[in-house]
Amino acid sequence: MSKGGVVIQTMMEMEALVLLATPIDDDSALAVLAAPDCGLALVGYHICSW
């Protein structure tokens, strides 16, 4: 683990998509591909409350 702590959520912006990923268990993660013009705050909220 780095001095910054563990990764809570990852967001990657591409030309035509946005990838959001968050761990949901010790050995699994939830990833969402979304259009860049979607409500990213709402998508991020929902995947973090999974």
PDB file of all heavy atoms in Angstrom:
ATOM      1  N   MET A   1       0.852  -1.180   0.000  1.00  0.00           N
ATOM      2  CA  MET A   1       0.000   0.000   0.000  1.00  0.00           C
ATOM      3  C   MET A   1       0.894   1.238   0.000  1.00  0.00           C
ATOM      4  O   MET A   1       1.868   1.324   0.726  1.00  0.00           O
ATOM      5  CB  MET A   1      -0.905  -0.009   1.239  1.00  0.00           C
ATOM      6  CG  MET A   1      -1.840   1.168   1.265  1.00  0.00           C
ATOM      7  SD  MET A   1      -3.163   1.075   2.485  1.00  0.00           S
ATOM      8  CE  MET A   1      -2.266   1.118   4.012  1.00  0.00           C
ATOM      9  N   SER A   2       0.546   2.202  -0.812  1.00  0.00           N
ATOM     10  CA  SER A   2       1.323   3.436  -0.889  1.00  0.00           C
ATOM     11  C   SER A   2       0.941   4.359   0.263  1.00  0.00           C
ATOM     12  O   SER A   2      -0.008   4.117   0.998  1.00  0.00           O
ATOM     13  CB  SER A   2       1.074   4.130  -2.222  1.00  0.00           C
ATOM     14  OG  SER A   2      -0.242   4.625  -2.259  1.00  0.00           O
ATOM     15  N   LYS A   3       1.655   5.440   0.406  1.00  0.00           N
ATOM     16  CA  LYS A   3       1.360   6.409   1.459  1.00  0.00           C
ATOM     17  C   LYS A   3       0.011   7.093   1.262  1.00  0.00           C
ATOM     18  O   LYS A   3      -0.549   7.653   2.174  1.00  0.00           O
ATOM     19  CB  LYS A   3       2.470   7.456   1.529  1.00  0.00           C
ATOM     20  CG  LYS A   3       3.773   6.901   2.014  1.00  0.00           C
ATOM     21  CD  LYS A   3       4.826   7.983   2.097  1.00  0.00           C
ATOM     22  CE  LYS A   3       6.137   7.403   2.565  1.00  0.00           C
ATOM     23  NZ  LYS A   3       7.173   8.407   2.670  1.00  0.00           N
ATOM     24  N   GLY A   4      -0.507   7.048   0.032  1.00  0.00           N
ATOM     25  CA  GLY A   4      -1.800   7.659  -0.268  1.00  0.00           C
ATOM     26  C   GLY A   4      -2.982   6.794   0.149  1.00  0.00           C
ATOM     27  O   GLY A   4      -4.110   7.256   0.155  1.00  0.00           O
ATOM     28  N   GLY A   5      -2.752   5.544   0.455  1.00  0.00           N
ATOM     29  CA  GLY A   5      -3.837   4.649   0.845  1.00  0.00           C
ATOM     30  C   GLY A   5      -4.271   3.757  -0.292  1.00  0.00           C
ATOM     31  O   GLY A   5      -3.658   3.711  -1.355  1.00  0.00           O
ATOM     32  N   VAL A   6      -5.354   3.034  -0.074  1.00  0.00           N
ATOM     33  CA  VAL A   6      -5.869   2.107  -1.078  1.00  0.00           C
ATOM     34  C   VAL A   6      -6.722   2.854  -2.100  1.00  0.00           C
ATOM     35  O   VAL A   6      -7.260   3.919  -1.810  1.00  0.00           O
ATOM     36  CB  VAL A   6      -6.701   0.981  -0.425  1.00  0.00           C
ATOM     37  CG1 VAL A   6      -5.841   0.142   0.490  1.00  0.00           C
ATOM     38  CG2 VAL A   6      -7.881   1.533   0.327  1.00  0.00           C
ATOM     39  N   VAL A   7      -6.842   2.281  -3.281  1.00  0.00           N
ATOM     40  CA  VAL A   7      -7.667   2.879  -4.334  1.00  0.00           C
ATOM     41  C   VAL A   7      -9.134   2.667  -3.988  1.00  0.00           C
ATOM     42  O   VAL A   7      -9.559   1.561  -3.698  1.00  0.00           O
ATOM     43  CB  VAL A   7      -7.350   2.258  -5.708  1.00  0.00           C
ATOM     44  CG1 VAL A   7      -8.291   2.786  -6.769  1.00  0.00           C
ATOM     45  CG2 VAL A   7      -5.901   2.521  -6.078  1.00  0.00           C
ATOM     46  N   ILE A   8      -9.917   3.744  -4.023  1.00  0.00           N
ATOM     47  CA  ILE A   8     -11.348   3.660  -3.718  1.00  0.00           C
ATOM     48  C   ILE A   8     -12.154   3.607  -5.001  1.00  0.00           C
ATOM     49  O   ILE A   8     -13.097   2.838  -5.133  1.00  0.00           O
ATOM     50  CB  ILE A   8     -11.783   4.852  -2.850  1.00  0.00           C
ATOM     51  CG1 ILE A   8     -11.057   4.791  -1.513  1.00  0.00           C
ATOM     52  CG2 ILE A   8     -13.283   4.858  -2.650  1.00  0.00           C
ATOM     53  CD1 ILE A   8     -11.260   5.999  -0.652  1.00  0.00           C
ATOM     54  N   GLN A   9     -11.801   4.423  -5.971  1.00  0.00           N
ATOM     55  CA  GLN A   9     -12.519   4.460  -7.238  1.00  0.00           C
ATOM     56  C   GLN A   9     -11.564   4.937  -8.317  1.00  0.00           C
ATOM     57  O   GLN A   9     -10.697   5.772  -8.068  1.00  0.00           O
ATOM     58  CB  GLN A   9     -13.719   5.397  -7.151  1.00  0.00           C
ATOM     59  CG  GLN A   9     -14.564   5.432  -8.397  1.00  0.00           C
ATOM     60  CD  GLN A   9     -15.806   6.306  -8.231  1.00  0.00           C
ATOM     61  OE1 GLN A   9     -16.030   6.899  -7.205  1.00  0.00           O
ATOM     62  NE2 GLN A   9     -16.595   6.381  -9.268  1.00  0.00           N
ATOM     63  N   THR A  10     -11.731   4.408  -9.528  1.00  0.00           N
ATOM     64  CA  THR A  10     -10.905   4.802 -10.660  1.00  0.00           C
ATOM     65  C   THR A  10     -11.798   5.327 -11.766  1.00  0.00           C
ATOM     66  O   THR A  10     -12.838   4.744 -12.050  1.00  0.00           O
ATOM     67  CB  THR A  10     -10.095   3.600 -11.188  1.00  0.00           C
ATOM     68  OG1 THR A  10      -9.285   3.107 -10.140  1.00  0.00           O
ATOM     69  CG2 THR A  10      -9.236   3.990 -12.354  1.00  0.00           C
ATOM     70  N   MET A  11     -11.383   6.412 -12.396  1.00  0.00           N
ATOM     71  CA  MET A  11     -12.121   6.970 -13.533  1.00  0.00           C
ATOM     72  C   MET A  11     -11.125   7.220 -14.658  1.00  0.00           C
ATOM     73  O   MET A  11     -10.081   7.839 -14.445  1.00  0.00           O
ATOM     74  CB  MET A  11     -12.798   8.277 -13.156  1.00  0.00           C
ATOM     75  CG  MET A  11     -13.544   8.917 -14.291  1.00  0.00           C
ATOM     76  SD  MET A  11     -14.336  10.417 -13.713  1.00  0.00           S
ATOM     77  CE  MET A  11     -14.343  11.344 -15.221  1.00  0.00           C
ATOM     78  N   MET A  12     -11.445   6.695 -15.853  1.00  0.00           N
ATOM     79  CA  MET A  12     -10.585   6.893 -17.005  1.00  0.00           C
ATOM     80  C   MET A  12     -11.415   7.493 -18.138  1.00  0.00           C
ATOM     81  O   MET A  12     -12.450   6.948 -18.515  1.00  0.00           O
ATOM     82  CB  MET A  12      -9.996   5.556 -17.475  1.00  0.00           C
ATOM     83  CG  MET A  12      -9.049   5.689 -18.627  1.00  0.00           C
ATOM     84  SD  MET A  12      -8.471   4.105 -19.328  1.00  0.00           S
ATOM     85  CE  MET A  12      -8.156   3.115 -17.913  1.00  0.00           C
ATOM     86  N   GLU A  13     -10.980   8.638 -18.636  1.00  0.00           N
ATOM     87  CA  GLU A  13     -11.676   9.284 -19.749  1.00  0.00           C
ATOM     88  C   GLU A  13     -10.995   8.910 -21.057  1.00  0.00           C
ATOM     89  O   GLU A  13      -9.794   9.032 -21.184  1.00  0.00           O
ATOM     90  CB  GLU A  13     -11.649  10.802 -19.588  1.00  0.00           C
ATOM     91  CG  GLU A  13     -12.483  11.304 -18.439  1.00  0.00           C
ATOM     92  CD  GLU A  13     -12.459  12.812 -18.358  1.00  0.00           C
ATOM     93  OE1 GLU A  13     -13.153  13.446 -19.175  1.00  0.00           O
ATOM     94  OE2 GLU A  13     -11.726  13.334 -17.497  1.00  0.00           O
ATOM     95  N   MET A  14     -11.799   8.432 -22.014  1.00  0.00           N
ATOM     96  CA  MET A  14     -11.314   8.122 -23.345  1.00  0.00           C
ATOM     97  C   MET A  14     -11.999   9.075 -24.319  1.00  0.00           C
ATOM     98  O   MET A  14     -12.793   9.919 -23.904  1.00  0.00           O
ATOM     99  CB  MET A  14     -11.630   6.664 -23.676  1.00  0.00           C
ATOM    100  CG  MET A  14     -10.909   5.687 -22.754  1.00  0.00           C
ATOM    101  SD  MET A  14     -11.463   4.004 -22.974  1.00  0.00           S
ATOM    102  CE  MET A  14     -12.680   3.897 -21.664  1.00  0.00           C
ATOM    103  N   GLU A  15     -11.706   8.963 -25.584  1.00  0.00           N
ATOM    104  CA  GLU A  15     -12.301   9.875 -26.562  1.00  0.00           C
ATOM    105  C   GLU A  15     -13.819   9.749 -26.608  1.00  0.00           C
ATOM    106  O   GLU A  15     -14.531  10.740 -26.690  1.00  0.00           O
ATOM    107  CB  GLU A  15     -11.719   9.621 -27.948  1.00  0.00           C
ATOM    108  CG  GLU A  15     -10.301  10.106 -28.095  1.00  0.00           C
ATOM    109  CD  GLU A  15      -9.765   9.860 -29.490  1.00  0.00           C
ATOM    110  OE1 GLU A  15     -10.551   9.596 -30.410  1.00  0.00           O
ATOM    111  OE2 GLU A  15      -8.534   9.934 -29.654  1.00  0.00           O
ATOM    112  N   ALA A  16     -14.336   8.524 -26.548  1.00  0.00           N
ATOM    113  CA  ALA A  16     -15.773   8.322 -26.729  1.00  0.00           C
ATOM    114  C   ALA A  16     -16.465   7.681 -25.530  1.00  0.00           C
ATOM    115  O   ALA A  16     -17.681   7.534 -25.546  1.00  0.00           O
ATOM    116  CB  ALA A  16     -16.022   7.466 -27.964  1.00  0.00           C
ATOM    117  N   LEU A  17     -15.722   7.291 -24.508  1.00  0.00           N
ATOM    118  CA  LEU A  17     -16.304   6.612 -23.344  1.00  0.00           C
ATOM    119  C   LEU A  17     -15.622   7.055 -22.061  1.00  0.00           C
ATOM    120  O   LEU A  17     -14.526   7.593 -22.080  1.00  0.00           O
ATOM    121  CB  LEU A  17     -16.143   5.090 -23.473  1.00  0.00           C
ATOM    122  CG  LEU A  17     -16.905   4.402 -24.596  1.00  0.00           C
ATOM    123  CD1 LEU A  17     -16.471   2.948 -24.701  1.00  0.00           C
ATOM    124  CD2 LEU A  17     -18.398   4.483 -24.366  1.00  0.00           C
ATOM    125  N   VAL A  18     -16.275   6.774 -20.964  1.00  0.00           N
ATOM    126  CA  VAL A  18     -15.695   6.971 -19.636  1.00  0.00           C
ATOM    127  C   VAL A  18     -15.787   5.628 -18.913  1.00  0.00           C
ATOM    128  O   VAL A  18     -16.826   4.962 -18.960  1.00  0.00           O
ATOM    129  CB  VAL A  18     -16.458   8.049 -18.842  1.00  0.00           C
ATOM    130  CG1 VAL A  18     -15.908   8.179 -17.443  1.00  0.00           C
ATOM    131  CG2 VAL A  18     -16.381   9.381 -19.557  1.00  0.00           C
ATOM    132  N   LEU A  19     -14.708   5.214 -18.274  1.00  0.00           N
ATOM    133  CA  LEU A  19     -14.685   3.971 -17.510  1.00  0.00           C
ATOM    134  C   LEU A  19     -14.611   4.319 -16.036  1.00  0.00           C
ATOM    135  O   LEU A  19     -13.712   5.053 -15.607  1.00  0.00           O
ATOM    136  CB  LEU A  19     -13.480   3.120 -17.904  1.00  0.00           C
ATOM    137  CG  LEU A  19     -13.220   1.878 -17.052  1.00  0.00           C
ATOM    138  CD1 LEU A  19     -14.318   0.847 -17.268  1.00  0.00           C
ATOM    139  CD2 LEU A  19     -11.866   1.284 -17.359  1.00  0.00           C
ATOM    140  N   LEU A  20     -15.567   3.822 -15.262  1.00  0.00           N
ATOM    141  CA  LEU A  20     -15.557   3.973 -13.806  1.00  0.00           C
ATOM    142  C   LEU A  20     -15.421   2.586 -13.201  1.00  0.00           C
ATOM    143  O   LEU A  20     -16.118   1.654 -13.621  1.00  0.00           O
ATOM    144  CB  LEU A  20     -16.853   4.612 -13.313  1.00  0.00           C
ATOM    145  CG  LEU A  20     -17.136   6.022 -13.799  1.00  0.00           C
ATOM    146  CD1 LEU A  20     -18.580   6.388 -13.530  1.00  0.00           C
ATOM    147  CD2 LEU A  20     -16.212   6.999 -13.116  1.00  0.00           C
ATOM    148  N   ALA A  21     -14.540   2.422 -12.222  1.00  0.00           N
ATOM    149  CA  ALA A  21     -14.347   1.122 -11.586  1.00  0.00           C
ATOM    150  C   ALA A  21     -14.154   1.311 -10.093  1.00  0.00           C
ATOM    151  O   ALA A  21     -13.515   2.269  -9.655  1.00  0.00           O
ATOM    152  CB  ALA A  21     -13.144   0.403 -12.187  1.00  0.00           C
ATOM    153  N   THR A  22     -14.721   0.380  -9.312  1.00  0.00           N
ATOM    154  CA  THR A  22     -14.588   0.422  -7.871  1.00  0.00           C
ATOM    155  C   THR A  22     -14.577  -1.003  -7.323  1.00  0.00           C
ATOM    156  O   THR A  22     -15.265  -1.876  -7.858  1.00  0.00           O
ATOM    157  CB  THR A  22     -15.730   1.252  -7.230  1.00  0.00           C
ATOM    158  OG1 THR A  22     -15.466   1.427  -5.842  1.00  0.00           O
ATOM    159  CG2 THR A  22     -17.075   0.605  -7.420  1.00  0.00           C
ATOM    160  N   PRO A  23     -13.785  -1.277  -6.299  1.00  0.00           N
ATOM    161  CA  PRO A  23     -13.811  -2.625  -5.714  1.00  0.00           C
ATOM    162  C   PRO A  23     -15.107  -2.841  -4.939  1.00  0.00           C
ATOM    163  O   PRO A  23     -15.622  -1.926  -4.302  1.00  0.00           O
ATOM    164  CB  PRO A  23     -12.599  -2.627  -4.777  1.00  0.00           C
ATOM    165  CG  PRO A  23     -12.303  -1.201  -4.502  1.00  0.00           C
ATOM    166  CD  PRO A  23     -12.795  -0.420  -5.670  1.00  0.00           C
ATOM    167  N   ILE A  24     -15.669  -4.063  -5.026  1.00  0.00           N
ATOM    168  CA  ILE A  24     -16.883  -4.368  -4.273  1.00  0.00           C
ATOM    169  C   ILE A  24     -16.668  -5.508  -3.283  1.00  0.00           C
ATOM    170  O   ILE A  24     -17.531  -5.779  -2.465  1.00  0.00           O
ATOM    171  CB  ILE A  24     -18.075  -4.686  -5.197  1.00  0.00           C
ATOM    172  CG1 ILE A  24     -17.776  -5.848  -6.130  1.00  0.00           C
ATOM    173  CG2 ILE A  24     -18.482  -3.465  -5.976  1.00  0.00           C
ATOM    174  CD1 ILE A  24     -18.975  -6.324  -6.931  1.00  0.00           C
ATOM    175  N   ASP A  25     -15.515  -6.162  -3.360  1.00  0.00           N
ATOM    176  CA  ASP A  25     -15.175  -7.257  -2.458  1.00  0.00           C
ATOM    177  C   ASP A  25     -13.660  -7.404  -2.491  1.00  0.00           C
ATOM    178  O   ASP A  25     -12.982  -6.717  -3.250  1.00  0.00           O
ATOM    179  CB  ASP A  25     -15.868  -8.541  -2.931  1.00  0.00           C
ATOM    180  CG  ASP A  25     -16.029  -9.573  -1.832  1.00  0.00           C
ATOM    181  OD1 ASP A  25     -15.501  -9.355  -0.719  1.00  0.00           O
ATOM    182  OD2 ASP A  25     -16.683 -10.592  -2.084  1.00  0.00           O
ATOM    183  N   ASP A  26     -13.123  -8.311  -1.708  1.00  0.00           N
ATOM    184  CA  ASP A  26     -11.680  -8.499  -1.687  1.00  0.00           C
ATOM    185  C   ASP A  26     -11.124  -8.947  -3.032  1.00  0.00           C
ATOM    186  O   ASP A  26     -10.001  -8.624  -3.386  1.00  0.00           O
ATOM    187  CB  ASP A  26     -11.289  -9.524  -0.631  1.00  0.00           C
ATOM    188  CG  ASP A  26     -11.447  -8.982   0.779  1.00  0.00           C
ATOM    189  OD1 ASP A  26     -11.493  -7.743   0.935  1.00  0.00           O
ATOM    190  OD2 ASP A  26     -11.537  -9.790   1.715  1.00  0.00           O
ATOM    191  N   ASP A  27     -11.912  -9.696  -3.795  1.00  0.00           N
ATOM    192  CA  ASP A  27     -11.402 -10.231  -5.048  1.00  0.00           C
ATOM    193  C   ASP A  27     -12.293  -9.911  -6.254  1.00  0.00           C
ATOM    194  O   ASP A  27     -12.259 -10.616  -7.255  1.00  0.00           O
ATOM    195  CB  ASP A  27     -11.200 -11.738  -4.939  1.00  0.00           C
ATOM    196  CG  ASP A  27     -12.478 -12.468  -4.549  1.00  0.00           C
ATOM    197  OD1 ASP A  27     -13.482 -11.803  -4.258  1.00  0.00           O
ATOM    198  OD2 ASP A  27     -12.465 -13.710  -4.539  1.00  0.00           O
ATOM    199  N   SER A  28     -13.092  -8.854  -6.172  1.00  0.00           N
ATOM    200  CA  SER A  28     -13.938  -8.483  -7.302  1.00  0.00           C
ATOM    201  C   SER A  28     -14.121  -6.972  -7.373  1.00  0.00           C
ATOM    202  O   SER A  28     -13.918  -6.263  -6.400  1.00  0.00           O
ATOM    203  CB  SER A  28     -15.300  -9.174  -7.219  1.00  0.00           C
ATOM    204  OG  SER A  28     -15.951  -8.819  -6.027  1.00  0.00           O
ATOM    205  N   ALA A  29     -14.503  -6.533  -8.563  1.00  0.00           N
ATOM    206  CA  ALA A  29     -14.698  -5.099  -8.793  1.00  0.00           C
ATOM    207  C   ALA A  29     -15.906  -4.909  -9.697  1.00  0.00           C
ATOM    208  O   ALA A  29     -16.332  -5.823 -10.399  1.00  0.00           O
ATOM    209  CB  ALA A  29     -13.462  -4.489  -9.441  1.00  0.00           C
ATOM    210  N   LEU A  30     -16.455  -3.716  -9.670  1.00  0.00           N
ATOM    211  CA  LEU A  30     -17.553  -3.336 -10.537  1.00  0.00           C
ATOM    212  C   LEU A  30     -17.042  -2.256 -11.474  1.00  0.00           C
ATOM    213  O   LEU A  30     -16.471  -1.262 -11.028  1.00  0.00           O
ATOM    214  CB  LEU A  30     -18.726  -2.804  -9.711  1.00  0.00           C
ATOM    215  CG  LEU A  30     -19.928  -2.259 -10.470  1.00  0.00           C
ATOM    216  CD1 LEU A  30     -20.595  -3.371 -11.267  1.00  0.00           C
ATOM    217  CD2 LEU A  30     -20.916  -1.626  -9.512  1.00  0.00           C
ATOM    218  N   ALA A  31     -17.225  -2.463 -12.783  1.00  0.00           N
ATOM    219  CA  ALA A  31     -16.786  -1.486 -13.779  1.00  0.00           C
ATOM    220  C   ALA A  31     -17.968  -1.097 -14.652  1.00  0.00           C
ATOM    221  O   ALA A  31     -18.812  -1.921 -14.971  1.00  0.00           O
ATOM    222  CB  ALA A  31     -15.667  -2.058 -14.634  1.00  0.00           C
ATOM    223  N   VAL A  32     -18.014   0.177 -15.024  1.00  0.00           N
ATOM    224  CA  VAL A  32     -19.090   0.705 -15.856  1.00  0.00           C
ATOM    225  C   VAL A  32     -18.478   1.512 -16.988  1.00  0.00           C
ATOM    226  O   VAL A  32     -17.630   2.373 -16.745  1.00  0.00           O
ATOM    227  CB  VAL A  32     -20.038   1.611 -15.037  1.00  0.00           C
ATOM    228  CG1 VAL A  32     -21.087   2.239 -15.921  1.00  0.00           C
ATOM    229  CG2 VAL A  32     -20.678   0.838 -13.896  1.00  0.00           C
ATOM    230  N   LEU A  33     -18.902   1.225 -18.209  1.00  0.00           N
ATOM    231  CA  LEU A  33     -18.550   2.054 -19.363  1.00  0.00           C
ATOM    232  C   LEU A  33     -19.736   2.953 -19.649  1.00  0.00           C
ATOM    233  O   LEU A  33     -20.867   2.473 -19.768  1.00  0.00           O
ATOM    234  CB  LEU A  33     -18.263   1.196 -20.593  1.00  0.00           C
ATOM    235  CG  LEU A  33     -16.878   0.600 -20.705  1.00  0.00           C
ATOM    236  CD1 LEU A  33     -16.804  -0.316 -21.913  1.00  0.00           C
ATOM    237  CD2 LEU A  33     -15.812   1.670 -20.779  1.00  0.00           C
ATOM    238  N   ALA A  34     -19.493   4.239 -19.762  1.00  0.00           N
ATOM    239  CA  ALA A  34     -20.588   5.192 -19.965  1.00  0.00           C
ATOM    240  C   ALA A  34     -20.207   6.215 -21.026  1.00  0.00           C
ATOM    241  O   ALA A  34     -19.026   6.452 -21.288  1.00  0.00           O
ATOM    242  CB  ALA A  34     -20.898   5.901 -18.648  1.00  0.00           C
ATOM    243  N   ALA A  35     -21.223   6.819 -21.605  1.00  0.00           N
ATOM    244  CA  ALA A  35     -20.998   7.912 -22.546  1.00  0.00           C
ATOM    245  C   ALA A  35     -20.494   9.128 -21.769  1.00  0.00           C
ATOM    246  O   ALA A  35     -20.903   9.351 -20.627  1.00  0.00           O
ATOM    247  CB  ALA A  35     -22.299   8.256 -23.263  1.00  0.00           C
ATOM    248  N   PRO A  36     -19.608   9.920 -22.354  1.00  0.00           N
ATOM    249  CA  PRO A  36     -19.049  11.062 -21.625  1.00  0.00           C
ATOM    250  C   PRO A  36     -20.076  12.135 -21.278  1.00  0.00           C
ATOM    251  O   PRO A  36     -19.856  12.921 -20.368  1.00  0.00           O
ATOM    252  CB  PRO A  36     -17.969  11.607 -22.553  1.00  0.00           C
ATOM    253  CG  PRO A  36     -18.238  11.021 -23.880  1.00  0.00           C
ATOM    254  CD  PRO A  36     -19.009   9.766 -23.668  1.00  0.00           C
ATOM    255  N   ASP A  37     -21.213  12.147 -21.965  1.00  0.00           N
ATOM    256  CA  ASP A  37     -22.228  13.158 -21.673  1.00  0.00           C
ATOM    257  C   ASP A  37     -23.310  12.657 -20.709  1.00  0.00           C
ATOM    258  O   ASP A  37     -24.300  13.332 -20.498  1.00  0.00           O
ATOM    259  CB  ASP A  37     -22.865  13.662 -22.962  1.00  0.00           C
ATOM    260  CG  ASP A  37     -23.539  12.549 -23.761  1.00  0.00           C
ATOM    261  OD1 ASP A  37     -23.305  11.368 -23.458  1.00  0.00           O
ATOM    262  OD2 ASP A  37     -24.285  12.882 -24.701  1.00  0.00           O
ATOM    263  N   CYS A  38     -23.096  11.472 -20.107  1.00  0.00           N
ATOM    264  CA  CYS A  38     -24.060  10.980 -19.115  1.00  0.00           C
ATOM    265  C   CYS A  38     -23.856  11.732 -17.800  1.00  0.00           C
ATOM    266  O   CYS A  38     -22.917  12.499 -17.646  1.00  0.00           O
ATOM    267  CB  CYS A  38     -23.896   9.478 -18.913  1.00  0.00           C
ATOM    268  SG  CYS A  38     -22.466   9.044 -17.921  1.00  0.00           S
ATOM    269  N   GLY A  39     -24.706  11.507 -16.851  1.00  0.00           N
ATOM    270  CA  GLY A  39     -24.551  12.119 -15.534  1.00  0.00           C
ATOM    271  C   GLY A  39     -23.512  11.361 -14.721  1.00  0.00           C
ATOM    272  O   GLY A  39     -23.846  10.442 -13.971  1.00  0.00           O
ATOM    273  N   LEU A  40     -22.227  11.713 -14.884  1.00  0.00           N
ATOM    274  CA  LEU A  40     -21.157  10.963 -14.223  1.00  0.00           C
ATOM    275  C   LEU A  40     -21.261  10.986 -12.703  1.00  0.00           C
ATOM    276  O   LEU A  40     -20.928  10.003 -12.045  1.00  0.00           O
ATOM    277  CB  LEU A  40     -19.789  11.491 -14.658  1.00  0.00           C
ATOM    278  CG  LEU A  40     -19.361  11.103 -16.063  1.00  0.00           C
ATOM    279  CD1 LEU A  40     -18.039  11.774 -16.412  1.00  0.00           C
ATOM    280  CD2 LEU A  40     -19.248   9.605 -16.201  1.00  0.00           C
ATOM    281  N   ALA A  41     -21.728  12.075 -12.138  1.00  0.00           N
ATOM    282  CA  ALA A  41     -21.883  12.143 -10.686  1.00  0.00           C
ATOM    283  C   ALA A  41     -22.902  11.110 -10.211  1.00  0.00           C
ATOM    284  O   ALA A  41     -22.694  10.418  -9.211  1.00  0.00           O
ATOM    285  CB  ALA A  41     -22.300  13.544 -10.258  1.00  0.00           C
ATOM    286  N   LEU A  42     -23.987  10.971 -10.941  1.00  0.00           N
ATOM    287  CA  LEU A  42     -25.020  10.002 -10.580  1.00  0.00           C
ATOM    288  C   LEU A  42     -24.532   8.570 -10.773  1.00  0.00           C
ATOM    289  O   LEU A  42     -24.752   7.704  -9.917  1.00  0.00           O
ATOM    290  CB  LEU A  42     -26.273  10.251 -11.419  1.00  0.00           C
ATOM    291  CG  LEU A  42     -27.514   9.440 -11.058  1.00  0.00           C
ATOM    292  CD1 LEU A  42     -27.938   9.685  -9.621  1.00  0.00           C
ATOM    293  CD2 LEU A  42     -28.637   9.773 -12.013  1.00  0.00           C
ATOM    294  N   VAL A  43     -23.847   8.308 -11.861  1.00  0.00           N
ATOM    295  CA  VAL A  43     -23.274   6.968 -12.094  1.00  0.00           C
ATOM    296  C   VAL A  43     -22.266   6.638 -10.999  1.00  0.00           C
ATOM    297  O   VAL A  43     -22.288   5.547 -10.416  1.00  0.00           O
ATOM    298  CB  VAL A  43     -22.632   6.878 -13.494  1.00  0.00           C
ATOM    299  CG1 VAL A  43     -21.916   5.543 -13.669  1.00  0.00           C
ATOM    300  CG2 VAL A  43     -23.666   7.070 -14.583  1.00  0.00           C
ATOM    301  N   GLY A  44     -21.376   7.561 -10.701  1.00  0.00           N
ATOM    302  CA  GLY A  44     -20.385   7.337  -9.638  1.00  0.00           C
ATOM    303  C   GLY A  44     -21.038   7.089  -8.292  1.00  0.00           C
ATOM    304  O   GLY A  44     -20.596   6.226  -7.531  1.00  0.00           O
ATOM    305  N   TYR A  45     -22.073   7.828  -7.994  1.00  0.00           N
ATOM    306  CA  TYR A  45     -22.800   7.636  -6.728  1.00  0.00           C
ATOM    307  C   TYR A  45     -23.356   6.219  -6.648  1.00  0.00           C
ATOM    308  O   TYR A  45     -23.218   5.548  -5.633  1.00  0.00           O
ATOM    309  CB  TYR A  45     -23.925   8.661  -6.611  1.00  0.00           C
ATOM    310  CG  TYR A  45     -24.864   8.373  -5.471  1.00  0.00           C
ATOM    311  CD1 TYR A  45     -24.518   8.708  -4.160  1.00  0.00           C
ATOM    312  CD2 TYR A  45     -26.085   7.757  -5.688  1.00  0.00           C
ATOM    313  CE1 TYR A  45     -25.376   8.428  -3.108  1.00  0.00           C
ATOM    314  CE2 TYR A  45     -26.948   7.477  -4.643  1.00  0.00           C
ATOM    315  CZ  TYR A  45     -26.579   7.808  -3.353  1.00  0.00           C
ATOM    316  OH  TYR A  45     -27.423   7.522  -2.320  1.00  0.00           O
ATOM    317  N   HIS A  46     -23.975   5.773  -7.720  1.00  0.00           N
ATOM    318  CA  HIS A  46     -24.618   4.465  -7.694  1.00  0.00           C
ATOM    319  C   HIS A  46     -23.619   3.309  -7.659  1.00  0.00           C
ATOM    320  O   HIS A  46     -23.888   2.307  -6.995  1.00  0.00           O
ATOM    321  CB  HIS A  46     -25.585   4.301  -8.870  1.00  0.00           C
ATOM    322  CG  HIS A  46     -26.881   5.016  -8.642  1.00  0.00           C
ATOM    323  ND1 HIS A  46     -27.814   4.581  -7.740  1.00  0.00           N
ATOM    324  CD2 HIS A  46     -27.370   6.151  -9.175  1.00  0.00           C
ATOM    325  CE1 HIS A  46     -28.843   5.408  -7.739  1.00  0.00           C
ATOM    326  NE2 HIS A  46     -28.587   6.377  -8.604  1.00  0.00           N
ATOM    327  N   ILE A  47     -22.492   3.424  -8.328  1.00  0.00           N
ATOM    328  CA  ILE A  47     -21.553   2.315  -8.245  1.00  0.00           C
ATOM    329  C   ILE A  47     -20.822   2.289  -6.899  1.00  0.00           C
ATOM    330  O   ILE A  47     -20.427   1.230  -6.442  1.00  0.00           O
ATOM    331  CB  ILE A  47     -20.549   2.269  -9.423  1.00  0.00           C
ATOM    332  CG1 ILE A  47     -19.552   3.403  -9.387  1.00  0.00           C
ATOM    333  CG2 ILE A  47     -21.251   2.191 -10.738  1.00  0.00           C
ATOM    334  CD1 ILE A  47     -18.392   3.202 -10.339  1.00  0.00           C
ATOM    335  N   CYS A  48     -20.699   3.421  -6.249  1.00  0.00           N
ATOM    336  CA  CYS A  48     -20.066   3.432  -4.918  1.00  0.00           C
ATOM    337  C   CYS A  48     -21.028   2.975  -3.820  1.00  0.00           C
ATOM    338  O   CYS A  48     -20.596   2.577  -2.746  1.00  0.00           O
ATOM    339  CB  CYS A  48     -19.532   4.819  -4.594  1.00  0.00           C
ATOM    340  SG  CYS A  48     -18.027   5.190  -5.481  1.00  0.00           S
ATOM    341  N   SER A  49     -22.317   3.029  -4.083  1.00  0.00           N
ATOM    342  CA  SER A  49     -23.276   2.589  -3.068  1.00  0.00           C
ATOM    343  C   SER A  49     -23.701   1.153  -3.283  1.00  0.00           C
ATOM    344  O   SER A  49     -24.624   0.677  -2.648  1.00  0.00           O
ATOM    345  CB  SER A  49     -24.501   3.503  -3.081  1.00  0.00           C
ATOM    346  OG  SER A  49     -25.187   3.430  -4.320  1.00  0.00           O
ATOM    347  N   TRP A  50     -23.045   0.439  -4.201  1.00  0.00           N
ATOM    348  CA  TRP A  50     -23.382  -0.933  -4.551  1.00  0.00           C
ATOM    349  C   TRP A  50     -23.282  -1.824  -3.368  1.00  0.00           C
ATOM    350  O   TRP A  50     -22.598  -2.053  -2.556  1.00  0.00           O
ATOM    351  CB  TRP A  50     -22.471  -1.408  -5.660  1.00  0.00           C
ATOM    352  CG  TRP A  50     -22.685  -2.806  -6.030  1.00  0.00           C
ATOM    353  CD1 TRP A  50     -21.939  -3.866  -5.618  1.00  0.00           C
ATOM    354  CD2 TRP A  50     -23.693  -3.370  -6.879  1.00  0.00           C
ATOM    355  NE1 TRP A  50     -22.408  -5.017  -6.164  1.00  0.00           N
ATOM    356  CE2 TRP A  50     -23.514  -4.741  -6.934  1.00  0.00           C
ATOM    357  CE3 TRP A  50     -24.748  -2.831  -7.572  1.00  0.00           C
ATOM    358  CZ2 TRP A  50     -24.302  -5.587  -7.665  1.00  0.00           C
ATOM    359  CZ3 TRP A  50     -25.549  -3.655  -8.304  1.00  0.00           C
ATOM    360  CH2 TRP A  50     -25.332  -5.023  -8.351  1.00  0.00           C
TER     361      TRP A  50
END
